[in-house]
Amino acid sequence: MPDWRAEIRQRLGDTGLRAEADIVEELSQHLQDRYDDLRSQGVTDADAQRTALAELEDDATLGARIRRSVPRESPPPAAVGAAGRSGFLSGMAGDLRLAVRLLRRSPGFTAVAILVIALGIGANTAIFSVLNAVLLRPLPGVAEPSRLAAVYTSDYSGPRYGSSSYADYLAMRESGAFEDMASYTPMPFSISLGERAVRGMGEAVSANYFDVLGVRPLRGRFFLPPEAGPPGSAPVVVLSHGFWQDRLGSADDVIGRTLRINGELLTVIGVAPESFRGALRGLRIDAWIAPGAPASLVGGDYDPDARGSRGLLLFGRLAAGATLENSQTRLDGLAAQLHAAYPDAWTDVRDQARVITALSEADMRVPPQVRGAVVGFFGLMMTVVGIVLLIACTNVANLMLARAAARRAEMGVRIAIGASRGRIVRQLLTESLLIGLIGGALGIAAAIVLTRLVNAVPLPVPVPVALDVPLDVRVLLFAAGITMAAGVLFGIVPALQSSRAPAPLMKDAVSARGPRMRLRNALVVVQVAASLVLLTGGAIFLRSLLVAQQIDTGIDTGNMLLVPFDLAIEGMSEDEARRFYDEARAVAAAVPGVRSVTLAERVPLGAGWARRYVRVEGYTPAQGEDMEVPFNGVSDGYFEGMGIRLARGRGFTEADRADAPRVVVVNEAFARRFWPGVGALGKRVGMGGSDAPFAEVVGVVPDGKYRSLTEEPLPYLYYPYAQRPSRTMTMQVRTALDPDVVAPVLRARLRALAPALPVPEMTTLRQHVSFATLPQRAAAIVLAVLGVIALGIAGIGLYGVVSYSVAQRTREFGIRNALGAAASDVQRMVLVHGLRLAAIGVAAGLLLALALTWVIRSMLLVSPFDPVALVAGAVVLTGAAALASWVPARRAMRVNPLAALRMDV
């Protein structure tokens, strides 16, 4: 291997130039590239060395060319040489080695650029990982998921994607639309483990559930056809891998064990594989039971022969080679037959025939009822993190432009010794891609941490959530793609700009008003505009959250504990449940600090929602009028305890017992709809069919919020719990003290009352209501965090541009100071420059923000043109711009005239 460095040092010594390490290194690299190129063409070693050296000094002008190119005060140049003719691979390896050396020589620039890019790529990868887990990844653990399809029957009140009855499930299964079909129903369980019980989530499934999904047991077996018999014929259960591992310690003798579930003894026959989590993505399933399980588990009130009793979710497996379109055609024909045969059950409230809809596995990953909202949310999040990456790229591009200006002498030397423009662009792009790759690696690591944090944070939802967010091939390809794209995006413009510089004009090639400066200004404007979009977006969602918290929900959310009980899954009868609730209310009322204790089937603004057909005495429904209304069964004292004032009449009392005349309380929307212009008190309402008894309206309450904060007033009905007892109730405990102080004592008293019951998971009413604002809170938090990051990046970018401008104009400022210009005038000049850039960016950002908020207006509780949010974002960003410009402005006003003038001597 030739000793190129020694050759270079000797020749530079002959030119009178110092053998600076940079020059020696880069010219050696050039000679090595040329030598490799010649050797790859079959030239002998000696001839290759001789030719490379001869080309380097083909005339005696090397020193002269370098002297002309390098200003006396400039740093030693570095050059790679004309490697355009070198072999591609050897050239790339040389570029990479050189890029590593150059980046190591600029640790500050390298660290900042990598950190900024890592932030952008990490945010994008983290959001995409969750999107991939929710929308793109097939249901884990199942065989050939592309052959699966979900099947829905339209609901009585109109929505297309409803559940199905058991009788209709059998008809669909026999129709031949699929190779086979299965059913399942999610339900909560109470599982006794020794002397304690735990709450869990399970699925009541058809016996062929696992076969249709193509899942094989990890241990034991799954259900057999005989276990689809009548309730009680198959007291067996299949456990999830997570439950077996976490609750049973991965016991080897799990098969054959008996577990008490909802008070019934079931034998464990199998354990599902770890990869399978259930048919509903994101829901943590602990156990599966078959139709032959005891009636208390599969639903004692469920009538499998009634076509109106709809509670099954269905999916089918397409036969090999079959298409979903063919299956849908068969289902359409079946729906017409069922409508003709059972017009009462198969006609909806609009007097239209119900329909059956099959959706592919890709469309069933998220329930279709919420798919649009979920897709919209992830679209917003990907747009937001894409803006962050754009800001990061423009910032790094700006840094590279500044660095390119400092390296203009090096570029001049390269061009002087014959390097082509393509060769220089390739070298500079190699540097930017190297920064991108390191930043991408750090970003992926950050994304892994972020997704684990997201999984660890408990969500305010009423069901156990377990979303698997793997770092699979799709995520890695996405991260690699945006890494390469980012590397090219922030590297190509500086590379093209640098390669355009002619060799002999290194000195003063860049001015404060030159093309490079204009480009840097433009990049800062882009950063400011994009940052403003994020800031205003976060501010608007924050304003929506504040507005949501000020919406009158009709209830007092302060100092109230919620204690949910589901005594149905504990196997209690109605009488046992009634006695327990009476005792529990007495125990809770005796806890120090408790003001009132009430019961309700449903807590407003939660996930629970039910409607029932009502008959209103003297009211004739219009053709197709929806007579189903939401309702709630509550105890005496409920309205007082919840802070719901009575508009007219009275609430429920202890006198409204089961043997007392039936009574109801309605809200004002109910009264306006059915008795407009007349009083509702004394009117009568029946809940259920024509044989259901009427109940007298004894009270009217104001309209409230029952399902969402944005809903319009809707009719609502309350009935006394004592006259329609339920085993699933929530105890509402109003406290005079902090609920966190009362909760431990209350929990201990209730545990002593019923040691066999699972420990109640208490929340406050305020936490419960926060579920209704979850989308606004999630968006506000994400946008606020990303907005602050973007603000910081934009501030750094603006500071860099203004600082660079001041450095370029140092001599000008020195002359101005020497001529007697006031320091404040110089300071104002610099500030105006920075604020002018910020003003242009703010104006562009406001337009972009208005366009974005208009697109997402359905997610907002304030106007998409909310002036407070827009002005707040603009003020914050302008303040940051003023701060970023102030420091360089102070430096400019302190420029020493003599020192500045000597710079050009």
VEXMIMI-327526 format. One record per residue (C-alpha): x, y, z. Coordinates in steps of 0.05 Angstrom, whole numbers, plus 5000, padded with zeros to 4 digits. Layout:
% residues N
XYZ...
This chain:
% residues 905
500050005000503250674980504651175035500451735005501152185066508752215060508052384986503052945001507253245056513353265011509553604954506054104999512754285028515154444958509354924948510855325010504355125043504054815111502654065111496254145150493253495174486653625139489853745071494353135079488452705098483852915042489052904987491252225010484051995005483752264935490051894914487551254946480951304908484551414843489450854858483650364873480250574809486350434767487649764801480449554789481649694715487449204714493049704718499249454755500849694824506850094802503350414743497250584786501650944837505451314783499151524746495651764809501552194829502552444759495252664754495853024821501853424797500753404722503254104725506754494777500554874791498054474850500954954900498855544859491855294852491355164925494355844942489356194896483655794926485455864999485156555031490856685078486356725139482056135119482655475154486654935119482654635063480653925057479153574993477152914968479152964897476052734832473452064849467952074797471751544758473151104817469650454830462850554861463850114921470850344937468551054927462750964975467250655027471951235020466151725025463751385088470651395120471452125103464452285129465951955195472452345202469153005185463352905232468052715288471853365277465353755289462453425351457854005368454654045300454253285295450953205364445753745351444053485282443352765306439252955366434353375324433552825272432752295327427052695357423452735290424452005272422951765342416252125344414351875275416351155291412751145357406151395328406850935268408150335314401450455349397950575282401049925256398649545317391549815312390149875237395449515196397548885233393148275223389847965284395747625319395846885330390746675277391946275214391046595145387747225171386147445100380746915098377147185159371247655155366747985208359247945198354248455225346648515226343949215222340949475286333649595301334650345306338550375240346150315248349049815199353949455244349949115299350448445335346447825315341747325348343546595357337946375310340546845255347646595268345445885255341946105190348146465166352545875183348045415143347545895084354445675058356946385054363146165091367045535101364945605174362546145222363546255296360546715349363147055412360747535465365547925510363547925583366748065651368547495697369947415771375146865781376446605851383746445868383946135936380646605985380947195939377447365874379747775815376048115760377547885690375047945619372747335580368947125519363046655514364546315447361645795401365045115405368445215337371145905355378545695356377845245296375045805252380646265275385845725262388645745332391945135364392445035440398945125476396744625528390844145532385344235482379944715459372444595459369143995427362443995390358643665447360644255491356044695450350244355485345144665533347745095590350944685644353044105599360244335592363044675655369844765623374245365609380345545566385246035596389446555562396946495564397347145604392546905658395946235663402746565669400947155715395546865759397346125761404846185757405245775692403245165732404744515695398644185725393844715702389944235657384643895698384644425753377944725774376845475779370845825808368446325756362446745773361046255829361045645783366345105783369545005715375044535694380944805656381644415591386744835554391345435550391445885489398146055456401646695478400747035411393146975413389547505454382347425430378147635371377548365393384048735384386549115444381848775494385448345545381847665549383247205608378746615593373846305543367645905558363245495511355645515503355144915549357745315608352945435666347245905650349746435699355946505655352946505586347046935607341046635641336347135610338947025540333946675495337646325438331146215400328946945399331247295336330447965372335347755426341748005393348147965430352947555387358947805348360347375287366047215241367046715185372646385147372346415072373245765035379845694997379346104933372646424953371647174952368347635002363847894946360947204935359747125010356347805013351747604955349546984993348447395057344247895019339747334994339247055065337347735093331647795043329247095062329447255137325747915126320347555089319847005141320547435204318248135186317548365258324648175278327748375211324649065202327949665234325050285263325050625194320750065167326449795125329149095121335248945161341648785124347648335136354548615122361048235116367648605126374548355110379648225164383048875146376549255160374848875223381249055260377649645290370149615303366949945242362650385287368850765309373550625251372651315220374351665285380351215297383051315226381952065233385552085299391651715272391452135209391952755253397552455295401652245234400752945204403153255269409452825275410652915201410853665213415753545270420253155223419653705171421854215223427653775244429953685172429654435156433554575220438954085203439154335131440255025159445954775202449054425142448455065101452155445155457354885158458054885082459655625084465155485134467654925088467655345025475255335022475154575025470154564967474655034928480654574937476553974914474354334852481354594841484253894838478753664791473053394834466553384795460253684822456952994827462852744867462153304917454653224922455552484935460552614990456053125024449952675018453952125050455152575109447752755114445552025107450451825161447352345207440452085187442451365201445251505270439251945285434551405259437750875303436951325364429851495342427950765338430750655408426751255432420450985398421250315435421550685501415651125483411150555462412750185526410950805566404450855527402750135544404550245617400050855625393050625648387550895603381151165634376950635600372250135634375349505602382249205608386549425550392649035526395149295459401048925431405649435397411349035367417249305329415948875268418648895198413449405175415549895230422949795215421749905141417850535157423450785203428650625151424650965096423651625134430951595156433451555085428352075062430352545119437652455103436552645030431553195048436153585094442453415056440853524982439954274983446354435021450053934977447554264913449154944940456154754961457854394897455855014857461355454886466955614836473955454859477256134860472156524898472456254966473756914998467457285016463456814974457856855022454657505043449057655090444557765031447157224984443256634956445356175012442956675064436356745028435655995029437255965103432056505116426956115076428355485117427355875181420756135156418555415142420555225213416755795244410555655202410554915219411755055292405955535294401354995265403254535322402655075375395855315352393454595344395454445416392355095440385854945405385354245434387154535502381655045494376954485474378954115537377654725580370954835546369254095558370754165631366054765635360254425600354354325647353653575652347753635698351453285755356253495810362853145797366353385860368252915918364752295895367351585895364651055847364650335869362249855814359249185831357148635783353748125827351047755766358047505752358747315825352846845816348247215864340747195855336647835852334547755925341647635947343948235907338548675937340548476008347948595992346649285964342549476025348049246072353449576029349850236030349250206105356650026113358850586066354351096100357750936167364751096141367251766170367052316119361452026077355552476062351052046019350751365986346551205925346150675871345350705796345650205739349550685696354051275709353151855660358551955607361351255613361650685564355150375588349250545545342450205538335750395507328850105515322350155477317250605512309750675505307051365522299751365542295751795493301551865444301251545375308151455344309151685273310751175219317950945231318751375294324251115340320950985408327150715442330051185495335951125542334450975615337550875683335350495745337150895808336150855883332451335928336251975940339851905873338252605846340252945911346552535916348652685844347053415850341453385799336153895815328853745803325254205755318553955776315553425821319752975865325252455862325051745886324251565960324450946003316850915993317850735919318550005936317149395892310049345918308650095911305450415848310550455792313551135781318751455735322452105729323752395660328152965635325553595602327353345531322852735544317253195568317953665508317753095459311652725484307653265521309453925488306054515520302954115577305653865642308953185646307253045718301852525725302852255654304151515645309651135609310550395597317350075587317349465542311949125501304449235500303548835564308549245605305149635661304850385659308750805709306851505731311452095718312852395788318552855771322053235716329553395716333553855671336953575610343953295622349652975586348952225584353651935531358052505506359353225521357453445451350753095445344353485434339053445489335752765484329952435521331952055583328151645634329551425706326050885744326950665817331850105827327249785879321849675826326549395773332349095812338948975777344948585800349749045764350049715800355050255817355250545887356151295887359151555952359152305962364552506012365653116055373152966055378052835999375752185965382851925968382451966044375851606048377251065995381950616036377150586095371150466050374849916013376649566078369549596104366749316039371948766037370048576108362748556087363948066029370947766032369547305972368047885925373648185883376548815913372449385883376449835836374450525859374951145817372351845827366652135787371352665761376052125734370151755704367652375668374552495641373351895595368752335555374452815540379652285525380552465451381453205467386253065524390452575483390853065425392353655471397953285507401153025443400653685407403054085467409253635476410853645401409354395398414354545452419554115416418054465351418455145385425254975412427854725345425155345309428255795362434955465352434255535277432556265282438156395331443056055283440856465223441057125260447756955292450656765224448057405194451357805250457857445239457657595164456158325178461258425233465358905191459159295172457059355244464159565263464060125211457160345235459660365306465960745284461661255249457661385312451560965302447660865366448160175396440660145400440260255324444859665311440959245360434459435327437159245258438658545281432158465319428158705259431658195215429757625262422757865275421557975200423057245188418557055246412857495221413057175152413056485184407356665231403156925174404256285133403255855195396656185211394056015142396355295149393555235219386755485196386654965141388654405189383754585244378154635193379553915172379253665244373554115266369253515284374153355341373754055370369154365421371055065400371155405333376855185287378155925279378656035354381956715360384756585430388555965408391056285344393356925378396556535435400556115387402856715348404757105410408756525440412456405375413957145365416557195436421156605423423556935359424957585395428957205448432756815395434557475360436157865422442657505439445857615370443258325370446858465435453158175405452458625343451859265384458359095421462658985358469459335366470559775305478159685304477658935311472358905256476459335208482758915219478958295196479658505124486758775127
